[in-house]
Amino acid sequence: MSEVFSYYDKAVRGTEHEDMLVILQFLKGMIGQQFSFLNFYKEIPVSYNATLLNVENEMAEFSVHEYQAKVISMEKKTLIHSHPRNPFSEDMIGEAFYVSSAKKRVILCNFGYAHIRSGLRRFVRVLLDGPVEAELQVDGKQLKGVIKDLSLGGAAISAKSSDTLVPGLDINIILRLPEHTGNSRLDVAMSATIIKVVDNGGLCACVIEFHADKHAQQQIAYYINHRQVEIIKELKDVNV
C-alpha cells in the first residue's frame, strides 16, 4: 500500500503543541458539523464526509463511512480538508487513537496542520498487485521492467539499474497489460520520457511520462478503470 502521507506537506503556524490546541478549540465549536476526510488505498483516494460527535481530553470523535474507517485503521492517520468555517486556510491531519469500521467511529488525536498535495495530480493512479511487465527501448536496447503503479499520464517502473536510464531521456515503451477476459496480454506501445530515476542498489525506480495517442490512452484508461473497481471490491472485503 502506498503511504498516504506522501500526499501532504506538514505545516506549522506556531509550535506543534500550540497548533494542536488551536485546532482543538476550533473543533469544540464545530460539534455536529461535517468534515471531508482523505486517505488512499492502493493509490485510490478514499474521501467521505465525517461528522464530528465530541471533543474532549485533546481528542475528537467522528462518525465516518465504513470504508474510511478501514483505511484509517491501516494508515493510522487521516487527512482532513480545510473546513469553510476554518479560521485558517491549512488542511489538517490527525492520528488515529481508536478506530472501529463496524461501529463507523474514529477517535483522532495529535492534530496538526497540513497542505494536501494530491490535488496537484492530473491523473488517477492505481497500484498494481501482480507483476505487470513493461519493455523499455533505450538506445536500441530492450530493458525489461515491472510496472508498480499506473496512470493515464505515466507509470512508476522497477527495472535493473542502467547508465542509459537518465531523466529527460525520450524512449519507446511497451506496456504488457493483462486482459481481464482471460490469460492473454495487451501490448500498448508509445513514446515516453523518463522524469525521475532512483537507484536502489541493482534495481532502479523510473518515473515515466507517457506520450500516448488516443488509441493507447483508451487502452490504458480501460485497464485503470477495471483496476479501480477491483481495488474498491478489495476494500469492501477487508477485515481490520
Buried (B, 14 or more C-beta within 10 A) or exposed (E): EBEBBEBBEEBEEEEEEEBBEBBBEBBEEBEEBBBBBBBBBBBBBBBBBBBBBEBEEEBBBBBBBBBBBBBBBBBEBBBBBBBEEBEBEBBBBBBBBEBBBEEBBBBBBBBBBBBBEBEEEEEBBBBBEEEBBBBBBBEEEEBEBBBBBBBBBBBBBBBEEBEEBEEEBEBBBBBBBBEEEEEEEBEBBBBBBBBEBEEEEEEBBBBBBBBBEEEBBEBBBBBBEBBBEBBBEEBEEBEE
